[in-house]
């Protein structure tokens, strides 16, 4: 469990950051440059502090509309 969020970012297949936030109450709305993001694979990175110390997670998410 993350107690303090430092960064949550989503990147497209070209390595462009399509979303970033430091607020855990704000999520990605699946838009990029005011247009719906294209279907595909996106990489997410989460950095924060947990009860056990620093936390860094990364993975993929598939966007299908």
ChimeraX commands (.cxc) that place a marker at each C-alpha (Angstrom):
marker #1 position 0.00,0.00,0.00 radius 0.5
marker #1 position 1.31,3.43,-0.98 radius 0.5
marker #1 position 1.14,5.98,1.84 radius 0.5
marker #1 position 2.60,8.85,-0.20 radius 0.5
marker #1 position 2.53,9.14,-3.99 radius 0.5
marker #1 position 5.57,10.76,-5.59 radius 0.5
marker #1 position 4.68,10.09,-9.22 radius 0.5
marker #1 position 2.32,8.07,-11.38 radius 0.5
marker #1 position 3.07,8.26,-15.11 radius 0.5
marker #1 position 1.82,6.50,-18.23 radius 0.5
marker #1 position 3.89,6.22,-21.42 radius 0.5
marker #1 position 2.93,5.18,-24.94 radius 0.5
marker #1 position 4.90,2.79,-27.16 radius 0.5
marker #1 position 7.05,5.66,-28.41 radius 0.5
marker #1 position 8.15,6.57,-24.89 radius 0.5
marker #1 position 6.06,9.75,-24.79 radius 0.5
marker #1 position 4.56,10.56,-21.41 radius 0.5
marker #1 position 0.80,10.66,-21.98 radius 0.5
marker #1 position -0.17,11.22,-18.33 radius 0.5
marker #1 position 1.49,12.16,-15.06 radius 0.5
marker #1 position 0.24,13.07,-11.59 radius 0.5
marker #1 position 1.34,13.42,-7.98 radius 0.5
marker #1 position -2.25,13.34,-6.70 radius 0.5
marker #1 position -3.58,9.84,-5.93 radius 0.5
marker #1 position -7.17,11.06,-6.44 radius 0.5
marker #1 position -6.55,11.85,-10.12 radius 0.5
marker #1 position -6.45,9.04,-12.68 radius 0.5
marker #1 position -5.70,8.84,-16.39 radius 0.5
marker #1 position -8.82,9.56,-18.46 radius 0.5
marker #1 position -7.40,7.69,-21.50 radius 0.5
marker #1 position -6.85,10.94,-23.42 radius 0.5
marker #1 position -3.62,12.31,-24.90 radius 0.5
marker #1 position -3.37,15.87,-26.23 radius 0.5
marker #1 position -7.16,16.28,-25.82 radius 0.5
marker #1 position -7.84,13.28,-28.10 radius 0.5
marker #1 position -8.77,9.71,-27.13 radius 0.5
marker #1 position -5.59,7.67,-26.82 radius 0.5
marker #1 position -5.17,4.97,-29.45 radius 0.5
marker #1 position -5.67,1.31,-28.56 radius 0.5
marker #1 position -2.48,-0.42,-27.57 radius 0.5
marker #1 position -0.01,-1.19,-24.84 radius 0.5
marker #1 position 1.01,1.50,-22.35 radius 0.5
marker #1 position 3.68,1.39,-19.66 radius 0.5
marker #1 position 3.01,2.79,-16.20 radius 0.5
marker #1 position 5.47,3.78,-13.49 radius 0.5
marker #1 position 4.48,4.40,-9.89 radius 0.5
marker #1 position 6.88,5.88,-7.35 radius 0.5
marker #1 position 5.94,6.41,-3.74 radius 0.5
marker #1 position 6.48,5.61,-0.11 radius 0.5
marker #1 position 4.91,2.58,1.55 radius 0.5
marker #1 position 4.87,1.37,5.13 radius 0.5
marker #1 position 7.99,-0.66,4.26 radius 0.5
marker #1 position 9.93,2.24,2.67 radius 0.5
marker #1 position 10.43,3.49,-0.88 radius 0.5
marker #1 position 8.32,1.83,-3.55 radius 0.5
marker #1 position 8.75,1.70,-7.31 radius 0.5
marker #1 position 6.37,-0.29,-9.48 radius 0.5
marker #1 position 6.10,-0.57,-13.23 radius 0.5
marker #1 position 4.05,-2.61,-15.62 radius 0.5
marker #1 position 1.87,-2.54,-18.68 radius 0.5
marker #1 position -1.77,-1.92,-19.35 radius 0.5
marker #1 position -3.63,-2.64,-22.60 radius 0.5
marker #1 position -6.10,0.00,-23.74 radius 0.5
marker #1 position -9.03,-1.47,-25.69 radius 0.5
marker #1 position -12.10,0.58,-26.56 radius 0.5
marker link #1:1,2 radius 0.2
marker link #1:2,3 radius 0.2
marker link #1:3,4 radius 0.2
marker link #1:4,5 radius 0.2
marker link #1:5,6 radius 0.2
marker link #1:6,7 radius 0.2
marker link #1:7,8 radius 0.2
marker link #1:8,9 radius 0.2
marker link #1:9,10 radius 0.2
marker link #1:10,11 radius 0.2
marker link #1:11,12 radius 0.2
marker link #1:12,13 radius 0.2
marker link #1:13,14 radius 0.2
marker link #1:14,15 radius 0.2
marker link #1:15,16 radius 0.2
marker link #1:16,17 radius 0.2
marker link #1:17,18 radius 0.2
marker link #1:18,19 radius 0.2
marker link #1:19,20 radius 0.2
marker link #1:20,21 radius 0.2
marker link #1:21,22 radius 0.2
marker link #1:22,23 radius 0.2
marker link #1:23,24 radius 0.2
marker link #1:24,25 radius 0.2
marker link #1:25,26 radius 0.2
marker link #1:26,27 radius 0.2
marker link #1:27,28 radius 0.2
marker link #1:28,29 radius 0.2
marker link #1:29,30 radius 0.2
marker link #1:30,31 radius 0.2
marker link #1:31,32 radius 0.2
marker link #1:32,33 radius 0.2
marker link #1:33,34 radius 0.2
marker link #1:34,35 radius 0.2
marker link #1:35,36 radius 0.2
marker link #1:36,37 radius 0.2
marker link #1:37,38 radius 0.2
marker link #1:38,39 radius 0.2
marker link #1:39,40 radius 0.2
marker link #1:40,41 radius 0.2
marker link #1:41,42 radius 0.2
marker link #1:42,43 radius 0.2
marker link #1:43,44 radius 0.2
marker link #1:44,45 radius 0.2
marker link #1:45,46 radius 0.2
marker link #1:46,47 radius 0.2
marker link #1:47,48 radius 0.2
marker link #1:48,49 radius 0.2
marker link #1:49,50 radius 0.2
marker link #1:50,51 radius 0.2
marker link #1:51,52 radius 0.2
marker link #1:52,53 radius 0.2
marker link #1:53,54 radius 0.2
marker link #1:54,55 radius 0.2
marker link #1:55,56 radius 0.2
marker link #1:56,57 radius 0.2
marker link #1:57,58 radius 0.2
marker link #1:58,59 radius 0.2
marker link #1:59,60 radius 0.2
marker link #1:60,61 radius 0.2
marker link #1:61,62 radius 0.2
marker link #1:62,63 radius 0.2
marker link #1:63,64 radius 0.2
marker link #1:64,65 radius 0.2
view
